Amino acid sequence: MPQENTDPDTLATMKNAAAATPDHGHICYWLLFAVVLMETFAVFANGAYFLVSMTVCVVGSWALLAGALYARGGAAVLFLDRAAAFPLHLMAAFWVWVGASIFWAHAPDLAWIEFNRTGGYLALLAIGILVGAARMPRHLPLLLFLLVTVAGSAYGLGAKLFPSLIENTDSLARISVPMGYTNAMGLLAALGVPLALSLAVNAATGWYYRLIAAASLPLLFISLFFTVSRGAMLALCIGLLVMFMVAPARLRILAMLLLALVPAVLVSWWGNNQEALMLDKADLGLRLQAAGPLRLYTAIAIASVSLTFVAALLAGARVSFPSWVRNTAGVVIITALVCASVLHVWFFLAEKPSTTEWARDAYHEFTTGKTSKLGAARLLQVGSQGRFRLWQEAMDNWSDNRLAGTGAQSFPLVHLQRQDFDSPFVKQPHGLPFRLLTELGAAGFIIGYLAIAAISVSSLMLVCSLRPRRWDRLYASGLITFMTVYLVHSGYDWDWNMFALTAGYFFLGGLCIGWQTMSHCEVGGRSRGRRYHQL
């Protein structure tokens, strides 16, 4: 409701109530920094996948939430707001269902571990709502989480840059440290890209923060390449498409993306031709020889992006475009991306002698094949690395236990019972939908994805509510893209069990919910006077 149409008495009452409300913003600053520290610990503790590190994160999450609610007192009434309560209650219901599955689980001890892990995610969602509803610089959560992804990605890339100091897992070519899993490292780098983009092109952010974000992009792209993670790259492409759909300043985003991609692709192309960088268990001497040029080229890539970005900032301060030019550019960019994708698929299929035969061969390779090539050639293979067989096992088990499944985290036992003799032992079905179906049944699948859908819809509603505030909407678009990349990747990998990856989704999702709750309570419906930079 516009402030001009608000009844004067009602407006005075609202202002007096707001003035009487104690300011607990400093508590939310501490909460944010504590969550980021915990996230950093999780990244460097093998993703907090193993029991000890996971327990530290879960206990820490609940301790932070309990301390925040105690300190804020009556501020906990925020949870009664419908926008915040609905996804929070759905997540709580999912947590209860996971706990109830202990009573019929094939492995009750493993179900108990999963109950604790899911409770940690619930606590982080609640903390995110509290932090999102506080008044603090909006760029701060994005910047801190970006720094975490950059730190993890830089350490992983250090296995290539400084092989005598940082050893990759089992001396493999695809970087997997510090999280211990290559695809998790690929996703970590991919998650940092939308955060960096939304900060780098945002005129409401300080130039020094924008420069940090811009300089981090080539490092993230180079690190992502050396993971050679097809799933992470696919998830990032889908996430960027979503970003171009929901974010403002599309022309700026495209320019920043191209500015960072060009040097990163050149460095990756050079690295792809170095056997010492792309072969498993390569001799240390050969890796040291290749590390020197790689350090130089990586530094040049970061420096070139940084200098060009500073020059663009100086020029941009003197150049502005009318709104119709920006809107037209956005439509052109989206249309060009869609047309380029369609043309690429059309030309690809036109080269095949028979589309039906090609589809049949691709399906056969996906269901039975494994990727055997190294480097960039691996990105063009469609083998599922045994995932299709795991998905079949999960669905077969679900067909026998449709409603309640076989209990949380029971897939290892299911796999032992149903696996072929020539398949390796795994603990996860590599796909969140299959995991929920086989372990928690149709009921757990529905409740879990209703909670995820509620968080995602709340985030989209936030973007819509911020439409008049262009730069705030850009921050929110970066958060939505972050969440999209995670959700896409979790559909075919076991990210849920990696606390370091899933914690970010729930905390930042809660941040969007709390932000929307706060925006609905603003006096007058929109900020007036000076530019509004606070949550």
C-alpha positions in Angstrom: 0.0 0.0 0.0 1.6 3.3 -1.0 2.7 5.6 1.8 0.7 8.5 0.4 -2.6 6.5 0.9 -1.9 5.3 4.4 -4.0 6.7 7.2 -1.9 9.1 9.2 -2.9 7.6 12.6 -2.1 4.1 11.3 1.2 5.2 9.9 2.1 6.9 13.2 1.2 3.7 15.0 3.4 1.6 12.7 6.3 4.0 13.0 6.1 4.0 16.8 5.9 0.2 16.9 9.0 0.0 14.7 10.8 2.5 16.9 9.9 0.5 20.0 11.1 -2.7 18.5 14.6 -3.5 19.9 17.4 -3.6 17.2 18.9 -7.1 17.1 20.8 -6.5 13.9 24.2 -7.1 15.6 23.0 -10.6 16.6 22.2 -11.4 12.9 25.7 -10.2 11.9 27.2 -12.7 14.4 24.8 -15.4 13.1 25.9 -14.7 9.5 29.6 -14.8 10.2 29.2 -18.0 12.4 27.3 -19.8 9.5 30.0 -18.8 7.0 32.8 -20.0 9.4 30.9 -23.3 9.8 30.5 -23.5 6.0 34.2 -23.0 5.5 35.0 -25.7 8.1 32.6 -28.0 6.2 34.3 -27.4 2.9 37.7 -28.1 4.2 36.6 -31.1 6.3 35.7 -33.3 3.3 32.5 -31.5 2.8 31.3 -32.5 6.3 30.2 -35.8 4.8 31.8 -38.0 7.5 30.2 -38.5 10.9 32.4 -36.4 13.1 32.5 -33.2 10.9 28.8 -33.6 10.1 28.0 -33.8 13.8 30.0 -30.6 14.5 28.0 -28.8 11.9 24.6 -30.1 13.0 25.3 -29.3 16.7 26.7 -25.9 15.7 23.5 -25.1 13.7 21.2 -25.9 16.5 23.3 -24.0 19.0 23.3 -20.9 16.8 19.5 -21.1 16.3 18.8 -21.6 20.1 21.1 -18.7 21.0 19.5 -16.4 18.4 16.0 -17.2 19.5 17.0 -16.7 23.2 18.7 -13.4 22.4 16.0 -12.0 20.2 13.1 -13.0 22.4 9.8 -11.8 20.9 11.4 -11.4 17.5 10.8 -15.1 17.0 7.2 -14.2 16.1 8.6 -13.8 12.6 8.1 -17.5 12.2 4.3 -16.9 12.4 4.3 -14.9 9.2 2.8 -17.1 6.5 5.6 -16.5 4.0 8.1 -17.9 6.5 5.9 -20.4 8.3 4.8 -22.5 5.3 8.2 -23.7 4.0 9.6 -23.9 7.6 6.7 -26.1 8.7 7.0 -28.3 5.6 10.7 -28.8 6.2 9.9 -29.6 9.9 7.4 -32.2 8.7 10.0 -33.8 6.4 12.4 -33.9 9.3 9.8 -35.7 11.4 9.1 -38.2 8.6 12.9 -38.9 8.4 12.9 -39.5 12.2 9.8 -41.7 12.0 11.5 -43.9 9.4 13.9 -45.1 12.1 11.1 -47.4 13.3 10.9 -49.4 10.1 14.4 -48.7 8.6 16.6 -51.5 7.5 19.5 -49.7 9.1 18.2 -47.7 12.1 21.6 -46.4 13.0 22.1 -44.9 9.5 18.5 -43.5 9.7 19.4 -41.8 13.0 22.4 -40.1 11.3 20.2 -38.9 8.5 17.7 -37.6 11.0 20.4 -35.5 12.6 21.7 -34.2 9.2 18.2 -33.2 8.1 17.7 -31.4 11.4 20.8 -29.4 10.7 19.4 -28.3 7.4 16.1 -27.3 9.2 18.0 -25.2 11.7 20.0 -23.5 8.9 16.7 -22.7 7.1 15.4 -21.0 10.3 18.7 -19.1 10.8 18.5 -17.9 7.2 15.0 -16.5 7.9 16.1 -14.7 10.9 19.2 -13.2 9.1 17.1 -12.4 6.0 14.6 -10.4 8.1 17.3 -8.3 9.7 18.6 -5.0 8.4 22.1 -5.5 7.1 23.9 -4.8 3.8 22.3 -7.1 1.2 25.5 -7.9 -0.6 27.2 -9.2 2.6 25.8 -12.8 2.6 26.5 -13.2 -1.1 30.0 -11.9 -0.7 30.8 -14.1 2.2 29.5 -17.3 0.5 31.4 -16.3 -2.6 34.6 -16.1 -0.6 34.0 -19.6 0.7 33.5 -21.0 -2.8 36.6 -19.2 -4.0 38.7 -20.4 -1.1 37.7 -24.1 -1.7 38.1 -23.8 -5.5 41.5 -22.1 -5.1 42.7 -24.8 -2.8 41.6 -27.4 -5.3 43.2 -25.6 -8.1 46.4 -25.5 -6.0 46.8 -29.2 -6.7 47.6 -28.2 -10.3 49.4 -24.9 -9.5 51.5 -26.2 -6.5 51.6 -30.0 -6.9 54.5 -30.3 -4.4 52.5 -28.6 -1.7 48.9 -29.8 -2.3 48.3 -33.4 -3.3 45.1 -34.3 -5.1 43.2 -37.4 -3.9 45.1 -40.5 -5.1 47.1 -38.3 -7.5 44.2 -38.3 -9.9 43.9 -35.7 -12.7 40.5 -34.4 -11.8 40.8 -32.2 -8.7 38.8 -33.3 -5.7 40.5 -31.7 -2.7 39.6 -30.4 -0.2 36.1 -32.0 -0.4 37.4 -35.4 -1.5 34.9 -35.8 -4.4 35.4 -34.4 -7.8 31.8 -33.6 -8.7 31.4 -31.9 -5.4 34.3 -29.6 -6.2 32.8 -28.9 -9.6 29.5 -27.9 -8.0 31.3 -25.8 -5.4 33.0 -23.8 -8.2 29.7 -23.6 -10.2 27.8 -22.2 -7.2 30.2 -19.3 -6.9 29.6 -18.1 -10.4 26.1 -16.6 -10.0 27.1 -15.0 -6.7 30.1 -13.4 -8.4 28.1 -12.2 -11.4 25.3 -10.6 -9.3 27.9 -8.8 -7.2 30.2 -7.7 -10.0 27.6 -6.1 -12.2 25.6 -4.5 -9.3 25.9 -0.8 -9.2 24.7 -0.7 -5.6 27.8 -2.7 -4.4 31.0 -1.0 -3.5 33.6 -1.0 -6.3 36.1 -2.9 -4.3 33.6 -5.8 -3.7 32.7 -5.7 -7.3 36.4 -6.0 -8.3 36.8 -9.0 -5.9 33.8 -10.7 -7.5 35.0 -10.0 -11.1 38.5 -11.3 -10.3 37.1 -14.5 -8.8 35.2 -15.5 -11.9 38.2 -16.7 -14.1 39.5 -18.6 -11.1 36.2 -20.3 -10.6 35.9 -21.2 -14.3 39.5 -22.6 -14.5 38.9 -24.7 -11.3 35.6 -25.9 -12.7 37.3 -27.1 -15.9 39.9 -29.1 -14.0 37.2 -31.0 -12.2 36.0 -32.1 -15.6 32.6 -32.4 -14.0 29.9 -32.7 -16.7 27.1 -32.5 -14.2 28.4 -29.3 -12.6 28.8 -27.6 -16.0 25.3 -28.7 -17.1 23.8 -27.4 -13.8 25.7 -24.1 -14.3 24.4 -23.6 -17.8 20.8 -24.2 -16.7 21.3 -21.9 -13.8 22.7 -19.1 -16.0 19.7 -19.5 -18.3 17.4 -19.0 -15.3 19.5 -16.0 -14.3 19.0 -14.3 -17.7 15.3 -14.9 -17.4 14.8 -13.4 -13.9 17.6 -10.9 -13.4 17.8 -7.3 -14.6 21.0 -5.8 -16.2 21.2 -8.8 -18.6 23.6 -6.9 -20.9 26.0 -6.3 -18.0 25.8 -9.9 -16.9 26.5 -11.1 -20.5 29.5 -8.7 -20.8 30.9 -9.8 -17.4 30.4 -13.5 -18.3 32.2 -13.1 -21.6 35.0 -11.1 -20.1 35.7 -13.8 -17.6 35.1 -16.8 -19.9 37.5 -15.8 -22.7 40.8 -15.9 -20.7 39.5 -18.9 -18.6 38.7 -20.9 -21.8 42.2 -20.1 -23.2 43.9 -21.3 -20.0 41.7 -24.4 -19.9 42.4 -25.1 -23.6 46.2 -24.9 -23.0 45.9 -27.1 -19.9 43.8 -29.7 -21.7 46.8 -30.2 -24.1 49.2 -30.9 -21.2 49.4 -34.6 -20.4 51.0 -33.9 -17.0 47.8 -32.0 -16.0 45.2 -34.3 -17.4 46.6 -37.8 -16.8 46.0 -39.8 -13.6 49.1 -40.5 -11.4 51.4 -38.3 -13.6 55.0 -38.0 -12.6 55.6 -35.3 -10.0 58.4 -33.8 -12.0 56.3 -33.5 -15.1 53.5 -31.9 -13.1 56.0 -29.4 -11.6 57.1 -28.4 -15.1 53.5 -27.8 -16.2 52.6 -26.0 -13.0 54.9 -23.0 -13.7 53.2 -21.9 -17.0 49.8 -22.7 -15.5 50.5 -20.3 -12.6 51.6 -17.6 -15.0 48.6 -18.0 -17.3 46.1 -18.1 -14.4 47.6 -14.9 -13.0 47.4 -13.3 -16.4 43.8 -14.3 -16.8 42.8 -12.9 -13.4 44.8 -9.7 -14.0 43.4 -9.1 -17.4 39.8 -9.5 -16.2 40.5 -7.2 -13.2 42.2 -4.4 -15.3 39.5 -4.6 -18.0 36.8 -4.5 -15.3 38.3 -1.4 -13.7 38.5 0.3 -17.1 34.9 -0.6 -17.7 33.9 0.9 -14.3 35.6 4.1 -15.1 34.0 4.3 -18.5 30.6 3.3 -17.1 30.5 6.2 -14.7 30.3 8.5 -17.7 27.9 6.4 -19.9 24.3 5.5 -19.3 21.6 3.8 -21.4 17.9 4.5 -21.3 15.6 1.9 -20.0 14.2 0.9 -23.4 17.7 0.1 -24.6 18.3 -2.2 -21.5 14.9 -3.9 -21.9 15.5 -4.5 -25.6 19.0 -5.8 -24.9 17.5 -8.3 -22.4 15.0 -9.6 -24.9 17.7 -9.9 -27.6 20.0 -11.8 -25.3 17.4 -14.4 -24.3 16.3 -14.8 -27.9 19.8 -15.2 -29.1 20.6 -17.8 -26.4 17.4 -19.8 -27.3 18.1 -19.6 -31.0 21.7 -20.6 -30.6 20.7 -23.6 -28.6 18.1 -24.7 -31.1 20.5 -24.2 -34.0 23.3 -26.1 -32.3 20.9 -29.0 -31.7 19.7 -28.9 -35.3 23.2 -28.8 -36.8 24.3 -31.6 -34.5 21.4 -33.8 -35.5 21.8 -32.9 -39.2 25.3 -34.4 -39.1 24.0 -37.8 -38.0 23.0 -40.3 -40.7 19.9 -41.2 -38.7 18.4 -39.4 -35.8 16.7 -42.5 -34.5 19.8 -44.5 -34.7 21.8 -41.8 -33.0 19.2 -41.6 -30.2 19.3 -45.4 -29.7 23.1 -45.4 -29.5 23.1 -42.5 -27.1 20.6 -44.2 -24.9 22.6 -47.4 -25.0 25.8 -45.5 -24.1 24.0 -43.7 -21.2 22.6 -46.8 -19.7 25.6 -49.1 -20.1 28.6 -47.0 -20.8 31.2 -45.3 -18.7 33.3 -42.3 -19.5 36.8 -43.4 -20.6 38.3 -40.3 -22.1 40.2 -37.6 -20.2 40.1 -33.9 -20.3 37.7 -31.9 -22.4 36.9 -35.1 -24.5 35.1 -36.5 -21.4 32.6 -33.6 -21.5 31.2 -34.9 -24.8 30.5 -38.5 -23.5 27.1 -39.4 -22.3 27.9 -42.4 -20.2 26.1 -42.4 -16.9 29.1 -43.9 -14.9 26.8 -46.6 -13.6 24.1 -44.2 -12.4 21.4 -45.7 -14.5 21.9 -49.1 -12.9 21.7 -47.5 -9.4 18.5 -45.7 -10.4 17.0 -49.0 -11.5 17.9 -50.5 -8.2 16.3 -47.6 -6.3 13.1 -47.8 -8.4 12.9 -51.6 -8.0 13.2 -51.2 -4.2 10.6 -48.4 -4.3 8.1 -50.6 -6.2 8.3 -53.1 -3.3 8.0 -50.4 -0.6 5.9 -47.6 -2.2 4.5 -45.7 0.7 7.2 -45.6 3.4 10.3 -46.9 1.7 13.0 -48.9 3.6 14.1 -46.1 5.9 16.4 -43.1 5.7 19.9 -43.8 4.4 19.1 -47.5 3.8 20.3 -47.6 0.2 23.7 -49.2 1.0 21.8 -52.3 2.2 19.5 -52.2 -0.8 22.4 -51.9 -3.1 24.1 -54.9 -1.5 21.0 -57.0 -2.0 20.3 -56.0 -5.6 23.7 -55.1 -7.2 25.3 -57.2 -9.9 28.6 -58.9 -9.1 30.6 -56.7 -11.5 29.3 -53.4 -10.1 31.2 -51.5 -7.3 29.7 -50.8 -3.9 28.3 -47.4 -3.4 26.4 -45.8 -0.6 24.0 -43.4 -2.5 21.8 -43.8 -5.6 23.3 -40.6 -7.0 20.1 -38.6 -7.4 17.9 -37.0 -4.7 14.6 -38.0 -6.3 15.6 -41.7 -6.4 17.0 -41.5 -2.9 13.8 -40.1 -1.4 11.6 -42.6 -3.2 13.6 -45.7 -2.3 14.4 -44.7 1.3 11.4 -42.6 2.4 8.7 -43.8 0.0 6.1 -41.7 -1.8 5.2 -39.9 1.4 8.7 -38.8 2.1 9.2 -37.8 -1.6 6.1 -35.6 -1.6 6.8 -33.9 1.7 10.5 -33.3 0.9 9.9 -31.9 -2.5 7.0 -29.8 -1.2 9.4 -28.2 1.2 11.9 -27.6 -1.6 9.2 -26.2 -3.8 8.0 -23.9 -1.1 11.5 -22.5 -0.6 12.0 -22.0 -4.3 8.6 -20.4 -4.9 9.2 -18.0 -2.0 12.5 -17.0 -3.6 10.8 -16.4 -7.0 8.1 -14.3 -5.2 10.9 -12.2 -3.7 12.3 -11.4 -7.2 8.8 -10.4 -8.3 8.2 -8.2 -5.2 11.6 -6.4 -5.8 10.9 -5.5 -9.4 10.8 -1.7 -8.8 14.2 -2.0 -7.0 16.5 -3.1 -9.8 19.7 -3.7 -7.9 18.0 -5.5 -5.0 16.4 -7.8 -7.5 19.8 -8.5 -9.0 21.0 -9.7 -5.6 17.9 -11.9 -5.3 18.5 -13.3 -8.8 22.0 -14.4 -7.8 20.5 -16.3 -4.8 17.9 -18.0 -7.0 20.5 -19.0 -9.6 22.6 -20.4 -6.8 19.7 -22.5 -5.6 18.8 -23.6 -9.1 22.3 -24.9 -9.8 22.2 -26.9 -6.6 18.8 -28.4 -7.3 19.7 -29.4 -10.8 22.9 -31.0 -9.8 21.4 -32.8 -6.8 19.0 -34.5 -9.2 21.8 -36.8 -10.4 24.4 -36.8 -7.6 24.5 -37.2 -3.8 24.9 -33.5 -2.9 22.4 -33.9 -0.1 24.9 -35.9 2.0 27.5 -33.2 1.6 26.7 -30.8 4.4 28.9 -28.1 2.8 26.8 -28.1 -0.4 23.3 -28.4 1.0 23.8 -26.1 3.9 24.2 -23.2 1.5 21.0 -24.0 -0.3 18.9 -24.0 2.9 20.6 -21.0 4.5 20.3 -18.8 1.4 16.8 -20.1 0.8 15.9 -19.0 4.3 17.5 -15.7 3.6 15.2 -15.1 0.6 12.1 -16.1 2.8 13.1 -13.7 5.5 13.9 -11.0 3.1 10.4 -11.3 1.6 8.9 -11.3 5.0 10.7 -8.1 5.9 9.8 -6.4 2.6 6.1 -7.0 3.3 6.4 -5.3 6.6 8.2 -2.2 5.3 6.3 1.0 6.1 4.8 2.4 2.9 5.6 -0.8 0.9 8.8 0.7 -0.6 11.8 2.7 0.6 11.9 6.5 0.1 14.6 9.1 0.2 18.1 7.8 -0.1 18.9 4.6 -1.8 18.0 1.6 0.4 20.9 -0.8 0.8 19.9 -2.7 3.9 18.0 -5.9 4.6 
